[in-house]
Amino acid sequence: MSFKNTSFKLILSAFASGLVFGFGLILAGMTNPSKVLAFLDVTGQWDPTLAFVMAGALLTLGLLQWRIQKKYRHHLTPVNSKSNIDSKLLLGAAIFGIGWGLSGLCPGPALVSLSSQLTGSYVFFLALIAGIFLFKITDR
């Protein structure tokens, strides 16, 4: 197998995975900010349907991780089990959560929702890009 052929297969596989992921987000309603905000509103009119989406994703992830670890056990390097919870992690998680709660979008669904041509999607995407650059500037 040549390098060129392998590279093409990887790109095609990544494209197909992204396409399936995007369609899944649309089908689940995760690109609809009002549905996401209704899921986050646990004290009001809570919509638990996205919990099933998350449970399905966790089940899929768990099965794949189990399969990969079983098949490639001897090739995997040990992972440090210690977590480094610091102020940067907490601040980043807080910013992410606040942005998700205010907009009803997180990065994956936001990229998919750009195709809806709603102004809010573009504003969120620009804020996302600005946040990435701000992080690069401040994390030196």
Stockholm file with secondary structure:
# STOCKHOLM 1.0

chainA/1-140         MSFKNTSFKLILSAFASGLVFGFGLILAGMTNPSKVLAFLDVTGQWDPTLAFVMAGALLTLGLLQWRIQKKYRHHLTPVNSKSNIDSKLLLGAAIFGIGWGLSGLCPGPALVSLSSQLTGSYVFFLALIAGIFLFKITDR
#=GR chainA/1-140 SS CCHHHHHHHHHHHHHHHHHHHHHHHHHHTTTCHHHHHHHHCTTSSCCTHHHHHHHHHHHHHHHHHHHHHHHSTTTCCCCCCCCCCCHHHHHHHHHHHHHHHHHSCCHHHHHHHGGGTCHHHHHHHHHHHHHHHHHHHHTC
#=GC SS_cons         CCHHHHHHHHHHHHHHHHHHHHHHHHHHTTTCHHHHHHHHCTTSSCCTHHHHHHHHHHHHHHHHHHHHHHHSTTTCCCCCCCCCCCHHHHHHHHHHHHHHHHHSCCHHHHHHHGGGTCHHHHHHHHHHHHHHHHHHHHTC
//
